[in-house]
Amino acid sequence: MFFSCSKSSDSSNPEYYFNATVNGQKVTFNTNAFAQWEINGDFAALMAGGYENNSQDSRTAGFVIINLPSKKQITAGAYNDSGDEFEVIGSYNIPAQEKDYQSGTTLSAEAERMGMNLPNKLELIITSVSDNIIQGNFSGDFYLEADPMAEKVTITNGSFRLKVL
């Protein structure tokens, strides 16, 4: 799962970034990096992510926070896949290998249903959010096809500061 947007951000602007360490390798997802609000009544979703480069096979990373079931406002604070007020989804994709890794609320619930405990759950911390800029950090294990028994990648040191489109 990754979100596309018709607008693109300036990947050469050092003021905005979307970075992470994936299995020990530093990766910059600054190409077309974005943050976007989707608001409809009391429903709200915040989407953010970017591409490693302009190639069709570029790796991507991103996340979404949805205010369901609580319908509370998405503000600065900690969001994780164990919460019951917000849906949190993280995504890391490798199109060249046709691999899609997921983390988040649904994966955590599936693991729990299977009697598993995922030790390194998705943690997303928004340190600053406004109509114009979102900033924060993220980390966690992402599992192939959102299967808690499948191979995983570990994302650490995730950080972002993005212009909201």
C-alpha positions, -999 to 999 in steps of 0.1 A, spaced: 0 0 0 13 34 -9 -4 66 -16 0 87 -47 -5 123 -52 -7 144 -83 14 172 -68 51 167 -61 74 183 -36 108 197 -44 131 168 -36 161 192 -37 148 213 -8 168 203 22 142 218 45 119 188 38 128 151 41 116 116 46 145 93 58 149 59 74 174 31 81 161 -1 65 178 -33 78 208 -12 87 210 8 54 203 45 54 177 54 27 164 87 17 128 88 3 129 125 -6 117 122 -42 81 134 -44 80 133 -6 46 145 6 21 148 34 -15 152 28 -47 155 48 -79 138 38 -108 152 58 -145 145 53 -168 156 82 -154 141 114 -133 115 94 -96 125 91 -66 107 76 -30 120 75 -8 104 47 29 109 43 57 92 23 81 94 -5 101 76 -32 138 68 -31 143 81 -67 124 89 -99 127 54 -114 96 32 -119 112 6 -96 120 31 -68 116 19 -33 89 37 -14 80 43 23 51 59 39 24 58 66 -12 68 72 -30 77 104 -68 74 104 -89 87 132 -111 57 134 -129 45 154 -124 75 178 -130 104 153 -106 124 174 -83 150 159 -49 139 147 -24 160 166 12 159 177 18 128 199 26 91 198 7 67 176 12 30 176 -3 -2 162 -16 -12 197 -39 18 201 -76 15 199 -84 51 189 -66 54 156 -57 31 127 -20 33 120 -5 18 88 31 18 77 43 6 43 77 -1 27 77 -13 -10 103 -27 -33 86 -27 -67 116 -43 -85 112 -74 -63 74 -71 -62 76 -70 -24 52 -50 -2 60 -48 36 33 -36 60 32 -27 97 4 -13 118 -29 -19 135 -42 -46 112 -10 -66 113 -8 -63 151 -44 -75 155 -37 -105 131 -6 -114 151 -25 -113 184 -53 -134 169 -26 -160 160 -12 -159 196 19 -141 185 36 -111 201 54 -88 177 83 -73 197 91 -43 175 57 -28 167 52 3 145 58 35 166 50 68 150 57 101 168 44 133 154 64 161 170 48 189 151 18 192 129 1 222 112 -18 229 81 16 235 63 42 212 79 43 178 96 74 165 115 82 134 135 99 100 138 89 64 131 103 28 135 91 -8 136 92 -41 119 74 -44 86 62 -78 74 59 -91 38 23 -89 26 13 -80 62 18 -116 73 33 -118 108 49 -152 99 66 -139 68 100 -122 63 104 -88 78 124 -56 74 133 -35 104 130 2 100 148 25 125 157 61 127 128 71 106 124 109 105 104 133 84 97 169 79 73 174 51 53 202 35 16 194 36 1 195 1 
